Amino acid sequence: MTKTLHHRACHLCEAICGLTIETTEVEGRVQITSIKGDAQDTFSRGHICPKAVALQDIQNDPDRLRQPMRRVGREWQPIEWEDAFNLVAERLAAIQKRHGQNAVAVYQGNPSVHNYGLMTHSNYFLGLLKTRNRFSATSVDQLPHHLTSHLMYGHGLLLPIPDIDHTDFMLILGGNPLASNGSIMTVPDVEKRLKAIQARGGKVVVVDPRRSETAAMADQHLFVRPGGDAALLFGLLNTLFAEGLTRDSHLPVDGLEEVRAAVASFTAEAMSPLCAVPAEQIRQLARDFAAAPTAVCYGRMGVSTQAFGTLCHWVVQLINLVTGNLDRVGGALCTEPAVDLVASTSGGHFNL
């Protein structure tokens, strides 16, 4: 019996936690005997969630598919890899020739979009298909993020994320990072990182219609009317302008005066009945956010999957911008990833 230790990463979600996997080989058959968090991983620092631990069960499951299967009638029959590739290529080409390019649709789930191999190579394949019917988890919960970035920054994947490890004030809307591991924030062990904000004298504020796990540990929880987040955000932005709480940004900015004029009537008093948050609480939240040495506003799925999702994310970006917290340590940062999809892909397109 031979035991081997492997250092890998879990790509079931964007946290990409480091793993230490122990395997045992007996009579030529390799089995996973344990999966633990990798304490030497500088990003996840030993943290993993139950999904990563369950990879052992998936890998060792006797019913796991180990080769391609082809459906013949009502039965599934094994097929060789080369035959499978040829069959798929032939069928895709035939379907598109007969029905057009968009007759083929693609769905990419979390394990594929967070896999470096597919991340770096799937776009070439999808480009050859030339279908507009491409779907993923993004289609359900985060397209407003991408549309906002597309319109504001010129690329749908240019997504500023909270610098949670250095911020002094974190405002969370429509997100429950304790359950999601910090979606579109890429933060393993997010609970410790949120508590670290509090430990260094900072503040965590959650806006949510329900008392979520994250709201329960926050310094302040504001109950907002479901779907009322845009009104609250506009009330915050209006207060920042009206009370002179803005800071100059080092970034080149176009159209800010037009924004100021556009939100002039969206006062906290006017927005309060729409979001069910008292006007004075809206104003005080804006003041606290602006007064913090560094701050970041973070909106997630709850402010995406609603009638005004894109407006919400636009104002989230504006709040970070006008308080001088966009592209700033402790604020919202544009990352420098190992695989730079912004540099290697087009900016995306939307049917506007």
C-alpha angles and dihedrals in degrees: 000000000000124000121202131184118216128190110213141147131244112234099183089110137009094268088081094199118199116250136202108206123190117201131187124206118206120175092340095311117115120209130180109240100179143002119200137165114271107241090194093059103109092207106046096023095207097317122134134158129224092270092067093047089051091059086084090061092048094048094047097040108125089216094055113124112248099176138023118285127207123205113232111181105313095335135082119227129189117252133187119256095244091050090048093052091048093048093050093047092049094047094046092050093046094048093049093045091053102037106020135260095291092058087086119070129192128208121190118191129200097273090056101042090050094047113102094213094055092036091059099038111025094076090064091054093044089048090057091052091054092198122151091205099092119145138177140149084292089069089063107038118011116031091114087062091056096042090052092050091045092055098038104035105020098246130074093217097050094104118166110216131200116270089222095171094060107027124112097200127030121189113193122192124181093353136110104190093174087067100033102039088239107305114218086009100074097216120154114202091016094173093065091046093051091048088050089061089057093043091058091051098266130128136239118203123186126197110198138136089231135041098256125185089264093047090052092060096039124106090234134017121195116195108219127192108257107265092014097104094102091056091050092048092049089050089053093048092047091051092050090055097039096049096042094246096140127111130208116257126222087221123093105253129191126193101016094131089052088054091050090053093044094055097040093106095045095090123166089250092054094045098044097080090050097051100028092231115125114253093237091054090052091051094045091050090053091049093048092048093050093045095054115101087235129004141172133199113211125188124184144167097325091060092042102054098059139082094272099036097131092046089052094053092044091056092044088058092045093052090054090045101048093046091053093248100116114105090003134121107261091021131066112319134193105228132226101222127191089244107041105204091174091062095041101044138052119261092258128239138247130196095241 
